[in-house]
């Protein structure tokens, strides 16, 4: 069933009785060409591109819960490609281009809204750093504009420009950035993969990896054994636990990242704004709620909830940037488990176990990378070679000193 405006109109005339489930609910088969562990955005995108681009359709996506229960449904929905380093910027710009055509590719309304992102700067040194980043963005065609204070005032006159500690002096604007509906992305990729023959198996937890003589043979699950020629792991904050089943220790720590939504308000923010003097970012959803977040909780955790010190820190950042946020009521908050790598950049690579592949280490960048991550991981699974935009995301780069430290804070995952 292909979605279209005509189909919506036709269903409205018949009482919407013709809609069917978006994907099948199959039982797992005994064997697949590729098994993808993790039914989040990255796993579902990988399955879609395996089938769509590389013609590999005997694929299973195994999700221990329900689709959308992990980080794909627990983020602040921002998409952007405003990176600096050559190992990152081409990859995220590739992702941005995929976002721009995603809804046509998967025939699903993921509510991609290129409303722009503005990174504020508060000092001359920060302005110079943003100028350098903007030039790097231009090299890949991402586009960037360096605004002075007057340019920012024209966009958002109600920001706290005269804050004695953090005066706003300008900002770096990427107009092509924006937001997308997170669960819509998951549902869209799931439906598109299912239509191409992929089995999406929910409530199927991987409890072990079948390895013999250094090669993967399949997986043990809560619904029985499944054989596979290749296994790709894309489980975000659970990476260390799953890969430990293969006897591998990962250069990753798991931390909880909180996000928040206010009550519904009249339109106030038509883009995404980030605070350059603290970790705070905010946009406004289509329902009117302010969606915002900040730093991770500073300790290792597998919990999908955070604690009050970070809540206080995020709210303080919001008050410093836009004091009128103090009049809004907080509606709800949630947490996602981040797979924080040692240099703040991801890993898309083969592992020492033949036939076992890894997609992890996304830190804060997982959602915006969803299309390119899935495409690059599918390319790796299909060809055993890295995609041209992901050649730097090697697992062994930490041992070889080829880190991609976008923030320049060293080997401290909690700071990335």
PyMOL commands that set and color helices and strands:
alter all, ss='L'
color gray80, all
select helices_A, chain A and resi 5-13+41-52+71-73+86-100+102-106+124-139+149-155+182-195+236-244+308-321+323-327+370-383+397-400+413-415
alter helices_A, ss='H'
color red, helices_A
select strands_A, chain A and resi 31-37+59-62+78-79+117-121+145-148+170-174+178-179+199-201+206-212+215-221+224-233+252-264+272-275+280-284+289-300+330-341+347-350+356-360
alter strands_A, ss='S'
color yellow, strands_A
deselect
rebuild
show_as cartoon
